[in-house]
Amino acid sequence: MLEAAHGFEGASFVEIFQNCIVYNDGVFNSFTDRDKQDDAQIRVEHGKPLVFGKNAAKGLAFDTKTLSLKVVDTASQAGEVLVHDETNRTLAQLLLTMPQPEFPMALGVVLRQPGVSFEKAYYAAQPTGLKRTGKVADALRQTAVWRVPEKSGQ
C-alpha cells in the first residue's frame, strides 16, 4: 500500500489501523483477528473480482433494488460478482461505507484518480515557469530614490 501511495503522482491518502492499548484496545479486532480475517477482510485489486472468505467463497455484487452492495455465494452466483475498478468513484464510496460486521473491511487501493499534481499545476501557472530571469545581485544593485519635497516656508 505504501509503495502504491508513493508511486502515485499526486496526493495519496493512506489509512493505517493503529491499535491504542490505552484508549481503544481491540477496536479493530472484528476484522484483524487471525481467525476472522478470511470473512472480515476483502483485498481489493484493480481488475480482479471482489471475492473474500475461505477459498474465495463469497463475493460482492450490486443489488439493483437497494442500490447497494450485497454478499453473494461465488459457487452459485459467480456471474454477479463485481470486478474492482479503482477509477470508479461510486464503487469506492460503496466499498468504504460497508457496515461491519455484515460486510468485510476493504483493504487496498480503493480509489485512484489520476490528475496533475499540485506542484506541476502551480509551476505551469507561473509566467516564467519559475525559471530565473535575472540575478539577485543585479536586483540588489538597482536603486530607487525617494525624494521628499521640502515644505515651503520652512
N, C-alpha and C positions, 0 to 999 in steps of 0.2 A: 504494500500500500504506500509506504513512504517513497519507494522508488518511483511509483506511478505519479505521485504528487510532485516529486522533484523533477521528473522528466516532462511534466506538463508545462507548456509555455503560457503563462498567465497566473491567475490566482488559484490556489488549491486549499481546500479545507479538509482537514483530517480529524476525525473524531477518534480519540483513544479512550477506551473504557478503563478507568483507573479506580480501583477499589481503595477506599479510605477506611482503615480498620477502626478509626475513632468515630466518625460521623455516620457512615453508611456501610458498615461491614456486610458483605454478602449481597449488596444491592443488585449485582449483575449475575448472581448465581443461577437465576432462572434460565439463562442461555449460555453460561460459561462452564457450568459443572460438566465434567467429562461424561458422566452417564446421561446427560440431557442434550449434549451438543448436536447429535445427529438430527434430532427432531426440532431443536430450538434455534438452529443457525442455517442460513442459506448463503452460500458463497456465490455472489453474482459475478459473471464474466461476460463481456460483450460477445454477442453472437451465440451464446450457449443457453440451453434450456434452463429454466428456473426450477430446478429439482433439488430435493433435500430428503433427509431421513435415511434410515438404513437401506443400502443398495439403491438409493435414489427412488424410493418407493412412492414419494409424494411430490407433487408439483404445484406451481401456482398458475391459475387460469383466471381469465377475466369473466366476471359474472355480468352479463348484459342487463339483467333485471335490476340489480342494485348498483350498477356502475362501480363495482369494487372488485377486489381480488378474492378468490376462493381457493381453498386447498382441494386438490383432486388426487385420486389414486392413479399413478402413472401406468399401472398394468391395464386398467380398463379405459382410461381417458387420456392416453398419451398424446392424442392429436390436439387436445385443448391446452396443453402446457405452453405457456408463453416463452418466447426467446428473449433474453435480455438485450435491450438496446440502450446503451449508455448515453445516447444523444436524445432520448425521448424523455422530456420533462414531466409529462403526465405519468408515465410508468415510474419514474424516480419518486414522484410525490406519493404514489400508491405504496411503493416499497418502504418508504420512510415512515409512513403513518400506519403500518400494520400493527394492530394491537397484540401485545403479548399477554398470555401465553398461547392464544389461539393460533397465532401465526409465528413464523420464525423471524429472527433478527437478521436483516440484510447486511452482509459484510462484503466489502469490495468497492469497486468504483461504481457508484450508483448513478452519478450524472457527470457527464463531461461535455462542456460547451466550449468548443474552440472559438477563439477570438483573438483580437490583438491585445498584447499585454499592455499594461499601463505605461511602462517605460517607452515602448515603441510608439504608442499613440501620443505621448507627451512630446517626445523628441520630434516626431513628424509634424506637430503643430507649431513648432518654433520656426520663425522665418529663416534662420541660418542653420537650422538643424543642430543648434548648439555647437557649431564649429567656430573656432576663433576667427574673428575678422580683423583683429588688431592685437597690439601688445599692451600689456599692463603698463609698462614703462612709458609708452607713448601717451597713454591716458593720464598718467601722473604728471607728465611734463606740460600738458595743456594747462593754460592759466585762464582763470576767469577773474576779472577785477570788478568789484562793485564800487561804484563811486557814490558817495552820499553828498547830495547837493548841500551847499552851505546855505544857512538861513540868512536872508538879507537883513541887514540892520544889526548884526552882531559883530 
